[in-house]
Amino acid sequence: MTDKSLKIVDFFARFGVDYSILEQVMREALSKGGDYCDLYFQHSISNYIGLEDKEVNRAFSNIDFGVGIRVLKGDQTGYTFTEELSLKAMKNAARTAANIANETKITEPLPFYTKGHPNYYAIKTHWEQVSVDEKIPYLQTINDRIFSLDKRVIKSNIWFNNSTTYILFANSEGVISYDYQPQSNLSASCTAQENDKRERGSFDLAGRNGIEFFTPQNIERIANEAVNRTVSLFEAVKPKGGEMEVVLAAGSSGILLHEAIGHGLEADFNRKNISIFSDKIGKKVAADFVTIVDDGTNANVRGSINIDDEGNHSECTVLVEKGILTSYLHDRISAKHYGVKPTGNGRRESFRHEPMPRMRNTYMLNGLHTHDEIIASTKNGLYAISFSNGQVNIGGGDFTFYVKSGFLIENGKLTKPVKDINIIGNGPDVLSKITMVANDLQMSEGGWTCGKNGQGVPVSQGLPTVKVSSITVGGVE
């Protein structure tokens, strides 16, 4: 079975529906005068296997199956879901969602047509065809290599997550879309001890990939990176705090872009005048050499989607073009409010949740400089490689991030590794203080999950090497 072999009839069979059943449920959902309704069917199969203390000691699977039914009436939403997909259960749920409206004029669902789409995450082998026994050697190989790399390593943890999601979407405008979504994440962490000091580090590779992605080279890389990031902390220092130049490393430091800027560009925050960017469309927010996009079409990247959870094609949405704010991230509701087309950003955690504007893969495009030029231009600053524990105020754009790994920059050169420091700033302010952008864009390879209003969705982000003229760094007095 390949991705291309899946047809609409396969999804109908999986959920036990046909055109007639979909129409009957929609008529029930629109029976009290709703303007629009949609049905979101989901079947997810996820697997987890973990190794700790040199033994595989945890494994479990989870299956999620059901349909979410949404009815829109003006600015109001009626939403319900059911895990039972009998016609009776779905019609009962549809009547509940229909209660958002109370009119005698009934909207008729339009004739159905199937909406095809490109495939941005073709894989060779579906995860349903990969057994636990086939995965165990990957964990054992990483574990053995971790302990062989450095005698100071005293503990390791390795875990392997994979999932498959089948989605069938239909709405009262006649659209029927479907998608098969693979996901995988192979992670390793280790603890090392030197005299009375202990340090811990980790590394993972994630994406919309099949088992073939985890080549011997990638398996070795996971182990090497986990150990290197751990033992380098023995030499790390805590720098003097204060305002300084900060260079954001290419790749996973794009999480700063995601949190401090990306959330503020989600259209629901702007529609409600919560975001500091609510009045900035068409205005200059960064230098001419700064362009930022949110893209769902990157091949096999974790946040990519063929269709969003409202049946819209994914796309590359330009948010900031040559320093000018050009667009927000829209779902159906916000697009109607602003009089624009949805951008393919209507996403939800599962059939139990309503869709809302969410990021996919958010990143800055390449600039004209090189990584080496940016480092050489920095007299005294911080080179931030990866972050964790970020906190952001969407309204004001203020943020705090913990720097997991990085280096001091002294007289144009990377010197000592750093640890136990925070950076504190304001997203729009940082955006306006970007002074150099390199030509080395990298996408983050880790297993990022974005949380919003109690929902989590897989995302990614990226960045070229970027220099910010001034950010507050929390270090020693």
KESESE-850112 format. One line per 4 residues: number of its first residue (from 1); for each residue x, z, y of C-alpha. Coordinates in steps of 0.05 Angstrom, whole numbers. Layout:
BEGIN
NUM	X/Z/Y; ...
% end
This chain:
BEGIN
1	0/0/0; 27/-19/69; 1/-7/139; -20/-79/146
5	-61/-76/81; -109/-24/110; -174/-54/133; -237/-27/165
9	-270/-25/96; -216/24/73; -233/71/131; -308/64/119
13	-296/82/46; -252/142/64; -305/172/108; -366/149/69
17	-397/110/126; -419/39/143; -446/4/205; -516/28/191
21	-496/101/186; -455/97/250; -514/67/287; -562/120/262
25	-517/177/283; -506/145/352; -581/136/362; -590/209/348
29	-534/227/396; -566/185/452; -638/207/436; -644/252/497
33	-618/204/548; -542/207/544; -504/152/579; -451/143/525
37	-429/172/458; -371/165/411; -354/187/340; -283/207/321
41	-270/212/246; -205/243/223; -172/256/155; -104/290/160
45	-59/309/102; 2/352/120; 57/381/76; 111/433/89
49	170/454/47; 222/506/69; 290/530/45; 317/599/64
53	377/638/37; 399/577/-3; 333/573/-41; 270/531/-33
57	219/587/-27; 160/559/13; 115/499/4; 43/486/23
61	-5/430/40; -65/425/86; -123/377/90; -167/368/151
65	-229/325/147; -289/315/193; -320/281/253; -326/299/327
69	-387/274/365; -386/268/440; -442/252/488; -431/239/563
73	-484/246/616; -456/236/686; -399/285/693; -425/329/636
77	-401/329/564; -436/350/501; -390/359/442; -397/382/370
81	-364/370/303; -378/375/229; -335/378/167; -392/352/125
85	-401/277/131; -469/268/100; -518/229/143; -561/291/150
89	-503/335/173; -478/283/223; -548/272/252; -557/347/260
93	-491/351/297; -509/291/339; -573/325/361; -533/385/385
97	-487/341/427; -548/304/453; -574/366/487; -528/354/547
101	-581/305/570; -657/310/579; -687/243/599; -739/197/569
105	-698/134/584; -654/120/523; -588/82/522; -584/34/463
109	-518/29/425; -489/-41/429; -472/-84/368; -406/-65/336
113	-341/-104/338; -274/-84/310; -218/-75/360; -150/-91/330
117	-83/-66/356; -8/-74/348; 29/-26/302; 85/14/335
121	103/55/273; 107/12/212; 137/49/152; 156/27/82
125	128/85/42; 66/126/58; 78/201/55; 22/208/4
129	68/172/-45; 126/221/-35; 127/282/-80; 155/351/-65
133	209/340/-118; 234/279/-79; 242/321/-16; 279/381/-44
137	347/345/-50; 345/331/26; 340/405/41; 393/425/-10
141	442/372/16; 434/397/88; 442/470/65; 505/456/26
145	537/417/83; 520/471/134; 558/524/94; 616/477/81
149	627/460/155; 645/530/181; 662/594/145; 629/634/199
153	560/610/178; 522/666/143; 451/640/140; 412/575/142
157	339/554/146; 316/483/132; 245/458/134; 211/391/123
161	143/374/153; 106/309/143; 35/287/155; -11/228/150
165	-73/219/193; -128/168/184; -172/157/246; -237/118/252
169	-268/113/322; -334/83/343; -372/86/408; -439/65/436
173	-407/6/473; -396/-26/405; -321/-11/397; -295/6/328
177	-220/23/322; -179/53/266; -108/76/256; -60/104/204
181	-12/153/237; 50/179/199; 92/237/224; 154/273/200
185	203/327/222; 265/351/185; 297/413/218; 356/458/206
189	379/522/238; 437/567/222; 467/634/240; 541/646/247
193	581/710/257; 649/720/290; 671/793/289; 611/831/318
197	580/770/352; 523/729/322; 498/663/346; 442/617/324
201	430/543/336; 387/487/309; 374/413/308; 318/368/282
205	299/295/276; 225/277/283; 183/216/294; 130/171/265
209	175/154/207; 173/147/132; 220/177/81; 267/118/90
213	286/144/159; 324/203/128; 387/165/108; 451/200/86
217	477/190/156; 417/225/188; 419/281/137; 492/293/153
221	478/291/227; 424/344/223; 473/392/189; 531/375/235
225	491/384/299; 461/450/276; 529/479/261; 564/451/323
229	509/477/369; 515/546/337; 590/558/336; 600/529/406
233	562/589/432; 619/636/414; 658/605/471; 600/603/520
237	599/639/586; 546/660/635; 561/628/702; 551/657/771
241	480/646/794; 454/611/856; 439/542/883; 482/487/852
245	483/415/831; 451/404/763; 464/344/719; 410/334/667
249	438/304/603; 408/241/573; 355/253/520; 320/319/506
253	330/347/576; 273/301/592; 229/361/575; 240/382/647
257	209/316/669; 151/326/620; 135/397/642; 152/399/716
261	126/330/734; 87/298/677; 32/350/672; 20/345/746
265	6/271/737; -49/281/685; -112/256/720; -158/315/703
269	-113/362/743; -115/313/802; -190/299/796; -201/374/803
273	-150/379/860; -107/427/820; -43/387/819; 5/383/877
277	4/307/866; -71/302/880; -61/267/947; 4/230/932
281	-18/163/903; 17/108/942; 65/157/974; 140/164/966
285	158/221/919; 229/202/899; 288/156/917; 281/81/909
289	322/81/844; 273/128/808; 220/98/762; 181/141/713
293	135/117/658; 91/146/603; 95/100/543; 57/100/478
297	89/37/451; 160/60/433; 174/42/361; 170/103/314
301	177/154/370; 139/218/359; 91/211/418; 74/138/406
305	2/118/388; -28/51/370; -95/73/400; -113/135/438
309	-168/181/413; -220/144/455; -206/77/420; -164/48/477
313	-101/9/464; -37/45/479; 7/19/536; 66/34/581
317	38/66/644; 82/65/705; 74/131/742; 128/127/794
321	155/58/813; 217/54/856; 201/123/884; 127/110/898
325	73/147/859; 30/91/830; -15/120/776; -41/182/740
329	-52/188/665; -125/173/651; -177/184/598; -247/155/601
333	-276/208/647; -220/208/699; -215/132/698; -289/127/716
337	-279/178/771; -222/139/802; -251/70/789; -194/47/745
341	-183/29/672; -164/83/622; -89/83/610; -93/100/536
345	-79/174/548; -144/204/521; -117/249/466; -142/308/425
349	-112/356/373; -165/340/321; -238/322/311; -255/394/332
353	-233/380/403; -254/337/462; -204/286/488; -170/295/555
357	-112/263/592; -47/277/555; 23/250/557; 54/207/502
361	128/191/513; 147/207/585; 214/183/611; 254/157/670
365	281/86/668; 355/71/674; 391/72/741; 455/38/766
369	508/92/753; 544/114/690; 547/182/658; 621/189/674
373	610/171/748; 557/225/754; 601/279/722; 661/258/764
377	620/262/828; 600/335/815; 650/386/841; 617/451/817
381	553/448/778; 515/455/713; 509/403/658; 443/420/623
385	434/389/553; 373/423/524; 318/471/545; 267/518/516
389	214/569/538; 191/530/599; 137/557/645; 104/513/696
393	51/524/750; 13/458/751; -18/473/819; 46/486/857
397	95/452/810; 140/513/805; 179/519/739; 227/563/701
401	267/538/641; 316/571/594; 378/528/583; 393/528/508
405	458/489/513; 501/460/568; 569/463/603; 598/481/670
409	622/423/712; 685/440/751; 721/390/795; 686/331/762
413	699/352/690; 659/387/635; 692/453/620; 662/516/588
417	597/518/548; 543/562/579; 487/605/551; 434/656/572
421	416/623/638; 352/598/671; 340/544/721; 285/556/772
425	254/504/817; 195/461/838; 178/395/804; 163/353/865
429	223/383/901; 270/366/844; 241/296/841; 258/287/914
433	329/314/903; 350/264/850; 412/231/878; 440/192/819
437	411/161/755; 454/133/700; 444/73/654; 444/112/589
441	370/127/575; 358/165/510; 293/188/479; 290/258/452
445	292/259/376; 262/328/365; 194/351/342; 160/366/408
449	87/388/411; 54/393/479; 3/448/491; -55/442/540
453	-121/480/542; -109/507/472; -95/438/442; -28/413/415
457	-9/340/407; 57/307/387; 97/280/445; 166/259/464
461	206/249/527; 271/219/551; 319/213/608; 382/178/629
465	436/224/656; 407/248/723; 439/286/780; 398/334/822
469	430/357/887; 406/429/883; 369/474/834; 371/550/830
473	410/573/769; 399/644/745; 467/672/723; 508/733/738
477	511/763/808
% end
